[in-house]
Amino acid sequence: NAGVTQTPKFQVLKTGQSMTLQCAQDMNHEYMSWYRQDPGMGLRLIHYSVGAGITDQGEVPNGYNVSRSTTEDFPLRLLSAAPSQTSVYFCASSFRTGVYGYTFGSGTRLTVV
Amino acid sequence: AQSVTQLGSHVSVSEGALVLLRCNYSSSVPPYLFWYVQYPNQGLQLLLKYTTGATLVKGINGFEAEFKKSETSFHLTKPSAHMSDAAEYFCAVGAGGTSYGKLTFGQGTILTVHP
């Protein structure tokens, strides 16, 4: 059981470049989400999905795009990277009811220069 | 709407002393409450959770938390701190039903443990 797997672990982008952060889970969780973590701000929800084909915006969605074609995968796309998107990104998943809490990936540290 | 306030961005204790990390929440529906711990350069690990039932919840590593509805609080405690408890701790609130497990996190509290 791998849990939640995020790739890459580290990435440096130039302003204006695009990239995709990968997230995969093998626990058959319906719910998946992307958070960004910035010092002193906790975790802020970017996008989430309640199942394949269903996504919705979170608190800070601008500049990011998601899709969910399978239960297992939930990639996060940066359309045109900006320095303000320098952050640590976490993917998390849970069963639909949420009573068990999230399982988190180990994170992707992104720097935009 | 949900929100979480963690009182104190940094807490420092001596090894063997009581650990108390404060969390207050607001929620328009009966909440689910969670505490997570994050060690440096790692993801978040679930410490404990309250959903329904007993209001005193025990978690891993000797931590526990008490849900107090009248005070809208869910403070995290540990009777005796250990050096290995040094980490950042996050309180989070969620709700059942149609919220589909969406969690709102507090800003985090960094716990330092001195020898």
Interface residues (C-beta under 8 A of the other chain):
Chain A: V4 E30 Y31 S33 Y35 G40 M41 G42 L43 R44 L45 Y48 V50 G58 F90 A92 S94 F95 R96 T97 G98 V99 Y100 G101 Y102 T103 F104 G105 S106 G107
Chain B: V4 S9 Y32 F34 Y36 Q42 G43 L44 Q45 L46 K49 T51 F90 G94 A95 G96 S99 Y100 G101 K102 L103 T104 F105 G106 Q107 G108
